[in-house]
Amino acid sequence: MGWKTPKFEYVNGYKVVEIDGPAFQVFDGDRQLGEAFPYSGEAAAYANSLPKREQQHLGRKPVKIIYNPQ
C-alpha cells in the first residue's frame, strides 16, 4: 500500500483534484464544491459552470495599473 500524490489542475480558477477511486473533486480554496465526479471532464465542466474565479497569486498581491495620459 503506497502513498499517492493527488493530481490536480486549475479550471476557471477552481482546483480540480483527482482522489482515490478514481474520483474528481472541485475546490475553492479549502472548500469542496459539488460532489465527487467519476470523470475529470465532468468535474471540469462543473468548474466551468461556476462564476470565474481569479487564480491564486503565489504570495504576491495583484498590481493595479493606472493609465493617465497627459
N, C-alpha and C positions, 0 to 999 in steps of 0.2 A: 504494500500500500504506500503510494508516494504522494508527495505534496504537489499540487498543480497550481501554477501561477495563472490567475484569471486573465483571459484575453479581453481587451476592450477597444472600443473606437468611439469617437465623438460623432454624433449625428444631430445636426440642427442645434448644436450647443449642449446636447444631453449626452451622458455617458451610457453606452450600451455595453453591458458586461456579460461575458459567457460564464455560466456557472455549471457545476456538475449536473449531469442529466443526459445529454446536454440541454440546457435551457438558457434563455437570454433575458436579462432584466434591464430596464431603463432607469437611470438615476439622475436626479437633480441635486448635485452635491452629495450628501449622505442619505437623502430621502429617496426611497424607491417609488417610482410612478407606475401605475398599472399593475399588471400581473406578470408572471413568468411566461415567456413566449417560447414555443418549441423550435422556432426558426429565427435566424438572425434577421432575415428580411422582414418578418412580422414586427420585430422589435424596432427596426429602423423605420418602418412605415408608421408605427405608433409615435416614435420620436419626431418624425416629420409632421405629424398631425398636430403637435403641440405648438404653442407660440414660440417663435425664435428666441433663443437664449444666447446671451453673449458667452463666448468661451472664457474659461478662467485664465487670467493673466498670471504668469508664473512669478508672483511676488512683486509685480510692477503695477502701478496704477495706470489706467488709460490716460493718455495725454490729449487734452482738448486743444485743437489748433484753431486759432482765431485769425481770419484773414481780414485785414483792414487796409484796403487800398487808399492811397493818399492822393 
